[in-house]
Amino acid sequence: MMHAELPTLARGIFKGSSSERFKIVIEEITTTIPFRSFFSMSTKLKTTENETKHTKKDGITDPLLTTTESSPSKRLTRNAHNDAVLSDKEKFLKMTREEKRKLYKCGKKYKQLSDIPTWPNFYNDHKDRLRKSVLKKKLPVRYSINEDINQRVSIWKGDITTLEIDAIANAANGSLLGGGGVDGAIHSAAGKKLVAECATLNGCDTGDAKITAGYKLPAKYVIHTVGPIGEKKDLLSRAYLSVLSRLKENNLTSVAIPCISTGIYGYPSEKAVHVALQTVRDFLENDEYNQNIARVIFCLFMPKDVAIYEEQMQAYFPVPDIACTDDKRDLKVENLEDKKKKDKKEDGRDEKMDTEGEDEKDKSEEERMETEEKEEKTKDKELIKDTKDKTPSNKEGKMNTSENNKSGTNDKVDSVDRSGQFKEKSGQNKHKMTEISQDERKRVKDKKTDFYC
């Protein structure tokens, strides 16, 4: 029985009873239909399905799901896979921005380079706040002012996967196959094509960097670098320098760099910022390619990192402003202002002490004058008593007493005149003391004004 007779066999099976159907099927299978024919038919059907199966995602065929006549083993070799990855990479790199924007995961929320302010513009917008932070911590200026370099750097808080620039850096692990944090966010936004290309790079050493296409990211390229685990200054500096070197090798002009190794790798943010800013500053000053670089963006996400970079940027990229041009002079001015305030307070205290001392002197002098007056009064009273005791009994005595009374009255008048003169003298002395105290105050003030001048 041939394969063409199978439909007639099926008609015969459905006409008879159940027992007859079973007999017919068993007999025909064991006698006329060879097992090999079933196997050959199934293999032919599978090959035809695989030949016509394609992935229509992004309009690119997936080589892992296709077979051709030149590959009878139906397994894709590594060379063929690499060729397919390269073709996909070239296709994305040749896309125009308008074509690629349809594939962005962020949609229309992408940020162009013109949307990111330069460091001088950012400083001027937040001048008062930034200046206070520097003056409080008394941060030293580490580099001289270079306005050209300042226009080539920026700090920006936001999502690095939304930047439509030449390249973004990825704080990757050694496998380059994705991870957590920034690495996971970049791979998620770029799509599976990024993992496929990273698989062809055979990993990356610590401190080195490798470049891939951005695929569905707004950025054209992704520069993957591996930072050190723990605090290793040389390796961290090499990682930042490797990113800038890949930028130079591929003739790119803009790059955004996140904080490297400050997450799960445990590098302290307060120390990592010095390595990052110093490495970038030295590259922009000394490398020949620095004039071709339009912008290096320090892309930040955590509020702690934002605060640290805002302070240290003023030390490594000083802006021509009072707070940054001469930090030592600013500190001196601040110290002088503090001294003046302290001196004013001390002057107020001294004046209070002077007035209190003068008042005490005046009081003591008044008390002394009063005591002297009391003593003179007591002496006068004693003289009057003595005259009364010495009065005679006869007329002569009366005459004498009258004379004595006259003399006593004269003595009283003299005592009164003396007391009046004494009071006048005390008043004159008080007037003189007040004049002297005013002169002394003027002299003290003149001395203080001379000291401040």
C-alpha positions as CSV (number, residue, x, y, z in Angstrom):
1,M,0.0,0.0,0.0
2,M,1.4,3.3,-1.0
3,H,1.2,6.7,0.7
4,A,-1.4,7.9,-1.9
5,E,-3.8,5.1,-0.7
6,L,-4.0,6.5,2.9
7,P,-7.2,8.6,2.3
8,T,-9.0,5.5,1.0
9,L,-7.9,3.6,4.1
10,A,-9.4,6.3,6.3
11,R,-12.7,6.1,4.4
12,G,-12.9,2.4,5.0
13,I,-12.1,2.8,8.7
14,F,-15.0,5.2,9.3
15,K,-17.6,2.9,7.4
16,G,-17.3,-0.2,9.6
17,S,-18.0,-1.0,13.2
18,S,-15.5,-0.3,16.0
19,S,-14.0,-3.9,16.0
20,E,-13.7,-3.9,12.2
21,R,-12.0,-0.5,12.3
22,F,-9.4,-1.7,14.8
23,K,-8.6,-4.8,12.7
24,I,-8.2,-2.8,9.5
25,V,-5.9,-0.3,11.2
26,I,-3.7,-3.0,12.8
27,E,-3.4,-5.1,9.6
28,E,-2.6,-2.2,7.4
29,I,0.0,-0.8,9.7
30,T,1.8,-4.1,10.2
31,T,1.7,-5.3,6.6
32,T,1.7,-2.4,4.2
33,I,2.9,0.8,5.9
34,P,6.6,0.7,6.9
35,F,7.7,2.6,10.0
36,R,10.4,4.3,8.1
37,S,7.9,6.2,6.0
38,F,6.3,7.8,9.1
39,F,9.7,9.0,10.4
40,S,10.6,10.5,7.0
41,M,7.3,12.3,6.7
42,S,7.7,13.8,10.2
43,T,11.3,15.0,9.5
44,K,10.2,16.6,6.2
45,L,7.4,18.5,7.9
46,K,9.8,19.8,10.6
47,T,12.3,21.0,8.1
48,T,9.8,22.8,6.1
49,E,8.4,24.6,9.2
50,N,11.9,25.6,10.3
51,E,12.8,26.9,6.9
52,T,9.7,29.2,6.9
53,K,10.0,30.3,10.6
54,H,11.3,33.8,11.2
55,T,11.2,36.4,13.9
56,K,9.4,39.5,12.7
57,K,10.4,41.5,15.8
58,D,12.1,44.8,14.8
59,G,12.0,43.5,11.2
60,I,15.2,41.4,11.8
61,T,15.5,37.6,11.3
62,D,16.7,35.6,14.3
63,P,19.5,33.3,13.1
64,L,19.0,31.0,16.1
65,L,15.5,29.9,14.8
66,T,16.3,29.5,11.1
67,T,18.1,26.9,9.0
68,T,19.3,26.9,5.5
69,E,20.4,24.4,2.9
70,S,24.0,25.2,3.7
71,S,23.6,24.1,7.3
72,P,22.3,20.5,7.3
73,S,23.2,20.0,11.0
74,K,20.5,22.6,11.9
75,R,22.8,24.1,14.5
76,L,24.2,27.6,14.3
77,T,27.9,28.0,14.6
78,R,29.5,30.8,16.7
79,N,30.9,32.6,13.6
80,A,27.4,32.7,12.1
81,H,26.0,34.0,15.3
82,N,28.7,36.8,15.5
83,D,27.9,37.7,11.9
84,A,24.2,38.0,12.7
85,V,25.0,40.2,15.7
86,L,27.2,42.5,13.6
87,S,24.5,42.9,11.0
88,D,22.0,43.9,13.6
89,K,24.5,46.3,15.1
90,E,25.2,48.0,11.8
91,K,21.5,48.2,11.1
92,F,20.8,50.1,14.4
93,L,23.9,52.3,13.9
94,K,22.7,53.4,10.5
95,M,19.3,54.3,11.7
96,T,18.4,58.0,11.7
97,R,17.3,59.6,14.9
98,E,13.7,59.8,13.7
99,E,13.6,56.1,12.9
100,K,15.3,55.2,16.2
101,R,13.0,57.4,18.4
102,K,10.1,55.0,17.6
103,L,12.0,52.3,19.5
104,Y,12.9,54.3,22.6
105,K,11.6,52.7,25.8
106,C,11.3,56.2,27.4
107,G,9.1,57.4,24.5
108,K,9.2,61.2,24.1
109,K,10.9,61.7,27.5
110,Y,14.4,61.7,26.1
111,K,16.9,64.4,26.9
112,Q,19.2,66.0,24.3
113,L,22.6,67.6,25.0
114,S,21.1,71.1,24.7
115,D,18.8,70.2,27.6
116,I,21.7,69.5,30.0
117,P,23.1,72.8,31.5
118,T,26.9,73.3,31.6
119,W,28.6,73.5,34.9
120,P,28.9,77.4,34.9
121,N,25.2,77.7,34.0
122,F,24.2,75.3,36.8
123,Y,26.4,77.2,39.2
124,N,24.9,80.5,38.4
125,D,21.4,79.1,38.8
126,H,22.2,77.8,42.3
127,K,24.9,80.2,43.3
128,D,23.8,81.2,46.8
129,R,23.2,77.6,47.9
130,L,26.5,76.3,46.5
131,R,28.6,79.1,47.9
132,K,27.3,78.6,51.4
133,S,28.2,74.9,51.3
134,V,31.7,75.7,50.3
135,L,32.3,78.4,52.9
136,K,30.9,76.3,55.7
137,K,33.2,73.4,55.0
138,K,36.2,75.6,53.9
139,L,36.9,73.5,50.8
140,P,40.2,74.3,49.1
141,V,40.5,75.1,45.4
142,R,42.5,72.3,43.7
143,Y,42.8,73.6,40.1
144,S,43.0,77.0,38.5
145,I,40.1,78.5,36.6
146,N,39.7,77.3,33.0
147,E,36.4,78.6,31.5
148,D,36.9,76.5,28.3
149,I,37.0,73.2,30.4
150,N,34.1,74.4,32.6
151,Q,31.9,74.6,29.5
152,R,32.7,70.9,28.7
153,V,31.5,69.4,31.9
154,S,28.1,69.0,33.6
155,I,26.4,67.4,36.6
156,W,22.9,66.1,36.0
157,K,20.4,64.2,38.2
158,G,18.2,61.9,36.2
159,D,17.8,58.6,34.3
160,I,20.9,57.9,32.2
161,T,18.8,55.7,29.8
162,T,17.0,58.8,28.5
163,L,20.0,60.7,27.3
164,E,20.2,61.2,23.5
165,I,23.9,61.7,23.2
166,D,26.8,59.9,21.6
167,A,27.5,57.4,24.4
168,I,26.6,56.5,28.0
169,A,28.9,54.6,30.3
170,N,27.7,51.4,32.1
171,A,28.9,50.4,35.5
172,A,29.0,46.7,34.5
173,N,30.2,43.5,36.1
174,G,33.0,41.3,34.6
175,S,30.6,39.2,32.5
176,L,29.0,42.2,30.7
177,L,25.7,40.2,30.6
178,G,23.7,42.5,32.8
179,G,23.1,42.9,36.5
180,G,21.4,45.2,39.0
181,G,21.3,49.0,39.4
182,V,22.5,51.0,36.4
183,D,23.6,47.9,34.6
184,G,20.2,46.3,34.8
185,A,18.4,49.6,33.8
186,I,20.6,50.0,30.7
187,H,20.1,46.4,29.5
188,S,16.4,46.6,30.1
189,A,16.1,49.8,28.0
190,A,18.4,48.6,25.2
191,G,16.7,45.3,24.6
192,K,18.0,41.7,24.1
193,K,20.3,42.7,21.2
194,L,22.6,44.3,23.7
195,V,23.1,41.1,25.6
196,A,23.7,39.2,22.4
197,E,26.5,41.6,21.4
198,C,28.0,41.6,25.0
199,A,28.1,37.8,24.8
200,T,30.6,38.1,21.9
201,L,33.0,40.3,23.9
202,N,34.2,37.5,26.3
203,G,33.8,39.6,29.4
204,C,35.9,42.6,30.6
205,D,38.7,43.0,33.1
206,T,38.5,45.4,36.1
207,G,39.5,48.9,35.1
208,D,39.0,48.2,31.4
209,A,36.2,49.2,29.1
210,K,34.5,47.8,26.0
211,I,32.0,49.5,23.6
212,T,28.8,48.2,22.0
213,A,25.9,49.7,20.1
214,G,23.0,51.4,22.1
215,Y,20.3,49.6,20.2
216,K,16.9,50.8,21.5
217,L,18.6,53.3,23.8
218,P,18.6,57.0,22.8
219,A,22.4,56.9,23.1
220,K,24.2,55.7,20.1
221,Y,26.8,53.7,22.0
222,V,27.3,52.1,25.4
223,I,30.7,52.0,27.0
224,H,30.8,49.1,29.5
225,T,33.5,49.5,32.3
226,V,34.1,47.3,35.3
227,G,35.0,49.2,38.5
228,P,36.9,47.7,41.5
229,I,35.3,45.9,44.4
230,G,36.3,48.0,47.5
231,E,38.4,51.0,47.8
232,K,41.1,50.7,45.1
233,K,42.0,54.2,43.8
234,D,44.2,53.1,40.8
235,L,41.7,50.7,39.4
236,L,38.8,53.2,39.7
237,S,40.9,55.9,38.0
238,R,41.7,53.4,35.2
239,A,38.0,52.7,34.7
240,Y,37.1,56.3,34.2
241,L,40.1,56.8,31.9
242,S,39.2,53.7,29.9
243,V,35.7,55.2,29.2
244,L,37.3,58.4,27.9
245,S,39.8,56.4,25.8
246,R,37.0,54.5,24.1
247,L,35.3,57.8,23.5
248,K,38.5,59.0,21.8
249,E,39.0,55.8,19.7
250,N,35.5,56.0,18.2
251,N,35.6,59.8,17.6
252,L,32.7,60.5,19.9
253,T,32.1,63.9,21.4
254,S,29.7,63.4,24.4
255,V,29.4,60.9,27.2
256,A,27.5,60.5,30.4
257,I,29.2,58.6,33.2
258,P,27.4,57.3,36.3
259,C,29.0,56.7,39.7
260,I,31.2,53.7,39.3
261,S,31.7,51.1,42.2
262,T,29.9,53.2,44.7
263,G,26.9,50.9,44.9
264,I,27.2,47.2,45.8
265,Y,30.9,47.3,45.1
266,G,31.4,49.4,48.3
267,Y,33.6,52.3,47.2
268,P,32.8,55.3,49.5
269,S,31.1,58.0,47.6
270,E,33.1,60.7,49.5
271,K,36.3,59.3,48.2
272,A,35.2,58.1,44.8
273,V,34.2,61.7,43.8
274,H,37.8,62.9,44.0
275,V,39.0,60.1,41.8
276,A,36.3,60.7,39.2
277,L,36.7,64.5,39.0
278,Q,40.5,64.4,39.1
279,T,40.7,61.9,36.3
280,V,38.3,63.8,34.0
281,R,39.9,67.1,34.8
282,D,43.4,65.8,33.9
283,F,42.2,64.2,30.7
284,L,40.5,67.5,29.6
285,E,43.7,69.5,30.4
286,N,46.4,67.2,29.0
287,D,45.0,64.9,26.3
288,E,45.1,66.0,22.6
289,Y,41.5,65.0,22.0
290,N,40.1,67.4,24.6
291,Q,39.1,70.0,22.0
292,N,36.9,67.5,20.3
293,I,34.9,66.7,23.4
294,A,31.7,68.6,23.7
295,R,30.5,67.4,27.0
296,V,31.3,65.0,29.9
297,I,28.2,64.6,32.0
298,F,28.4,63.2,35.5
299,C,25.0,61.5,35.7
300,L,23.8,61.2,39.3
301,F,20.8,59.5,40.9
302,M,21.2,59.4,44.7
303,P,20.7,62.6,46.7
304,K,23.8,61.9,48.6
305,D,25.9,61.8,45.4
306,V,24.3,65.0,44.2
307,A,25.3,66.9,47.3
308,I,28.9,65.6,47.2
309,Y,29.4,66.5,43.5
310,E,27.9,70.0,43.9
311,E,30.5,70.7,46.6
312,Q,33.5,69.1,45.0
313,M,32.9,70.5,41.5
314,Q,33.7,73.9,42.8
315,A,37.1,72.6,43.9
316,Y,38.1,70.8,40.7
317,F,36.2,73.0,38.2
318,P,36.2,76.5,39.9
319,V,34.0,79.1,38.4
320,P,35.2,82.8,38.3
321,D,33.3,83.9,41.3
322,I,34.1,85.3,44.7
323,A,33.5,82.0,46.4
324,C,35.8,80.1,44.0
325,T,38.5,82.4,42.6
326,D,40.3,82.9,45.9
327,D,39.0,80.6,48.5
328,K,41.7,81.6,51.1
329,R,40.8,85.3,50.7
330,D,37.2,84.5,51.2
331,L,38.0,82.6,54.4
332,K,40.1,85.6,55.6
333,V,37.2,88.0,54.8
334,E,34.8,85.7,56.7
335,N,37.2,85.5,59.7
336,L,37.6,89.3,59.6
337,E,33.8,89.8,59.7
338,D,33.6,87.4,62.6
339,K,36.4,89.3,64.4
340,K,34.6,92.6,63.8
341,K,31.4,91.2,65.3
342,K,33.3,89.9,68.3
343,D,35.1,93.2,68.7
344,K,31.8,95.1,68.6
345,K,30.4,92.8,71.3
346,E,33.5,93.3,73.4
347,D,33.4,97.0,72.8
348,G,29.8,97.1,74.0
349,R,30.8,95.2,77.1
350,D,33.8,97.5,77.7
351,E,31.6,100.6,77.4
352,K,29.2,99.1,79.9
353,M,32.1,98.3,82.3
354,D,33.5,101.8,81.9
355,T,30.1,103.5,82.6
356,E,29.5,101.2,85.5
357,G,33.0,102.0,86.9
358,E,32.5,105.7,86.5
359,D,29.1,105.5,88.2
360,E,30.7,103.7,91.1
361,K,33.5,106.3,91.3
362,D,30.9,109.1,91.4
363,K,28.9,107.3,94.0
364,S,32.0,106.7,96.2
365,E,33.0,110.4,95.8
366,E,29.4,111.5,96.8
367,E,29.5,109.3,99.8
368,R,32.9,110.6,100.9
369,M,31.6,114.2,100.5
370,E,28.5,113.4,102.6
371,T,30.6,111.9,105.3
372,E,32.8,114.9,105.4
373,E,29.8,117.2,105.7
374,K,28.4,115.1,108.6
375,E,31.7,115.3,110.4
376,E,31.8,119.1,110.1
377,K,28.3,119.4,111.4
378,T,29.1,117.3,114.4
379,K,32.1,119.5,115.1
380,D,29.9,122.6,114.9
381,K,27.5,121.1,117.4
382,E,30.2,120.3,119.8
383,L,31.5,123.9,119.7
384,I,28.0,125.2,120.4
385,K,27.7,122.9,123.5
386,D,31.1,124.1,124.8
387,T,30.0,127.8,124.6
388,K,26.8,127.0,126.5
389,D,28.7,125.3,129.3
390,K,31.0,128.3,129.8
391,T,28.2,131.1,130.4
392,P,28.8,133.4,133.7
393,S,26.3,134.2,136.5
394,N,26.7,138.0,136.7
395,K,26.1,140.8,134.3
396,E,29.5,140.5,133.0
397,G,28.7,137.0,132.5
398,K,25.6,137.9,130.7
399,M,27.5,140.4,128.6
400,N,30.0,137.7,127.9
401,T,27.3,135.3,127.1
402,S,25.7,137.8,124.8
403,E,29.0,138.2,123.2
404,N,29.5,134.5,123.1
405,N,26.1,134.1,121.6
406,K,27.0,136.6,119.0
407,S,30.3,134.8,118.4
408,G,28.3,131.5,118.4
409,T,26.0,132.9,115.8
410,N,28.9,134.1,113.9
411,D,30.4,130.6,114.2
412,K,27.2,129.1,112.9
413,V,27.2,131.5,110.0
414,D,30.8,130.6,109.4
415,S,29.9,126.9,109.6
416,V,27.0,127.4,107.3
417,D,29.2,129.3,104.9
418,R,31.8,126.6,105.1
419,S,29.2,123.9,104.4
420,G,27.9,125.9,101.5
421,Q,31.3,126.4,100.1
422,F,32.0,122.7,100.6
423,K,28.8,121.8,98.7
424,E,29.8,124.2,95.9
425,K,33.2,122.6,95.8
426,S,31.7,119.1,95.7
427,G,29.4,120.2,92.9
428,Q,32.3,121.6,91.0
429,N,34.2,118.3,91.6
430,K,31.3,116.3,90.2
431,H,31.2,118.5,87.1
432,K,34.9,118.1,86.6
433,M,34.6,114.3,87.1
434,T,31.8,114.0,84.5
435,E,33.9,116.1,82.1
436,I,36.9,113.9,82.7
437,S,34.8,110.7,82.2
438,Q,33.5,112.1,78.9
439,D,37.0,112.9,77.7
440,E,38.2,109.4,78.6
441,R,35.3,107.9,76.7
442,K,36.1,109.9,73.6
443,R,39.8,108.8,73.9
444,V,38.8,105.1,74.2
445,K,36.5,105.4,71.1
446,D,39.2,107.2,69.1
447,K,41.7,104.4,70.0
448,K,39.2,101.7,68.9
449,T,38.4,103.5,65.6
450,D,42.1,103.8,64.9
451,F,42.5,100.0,65.6
452,Y,39.7,99.1,63.1
453,C,41.1,101.4,60.5
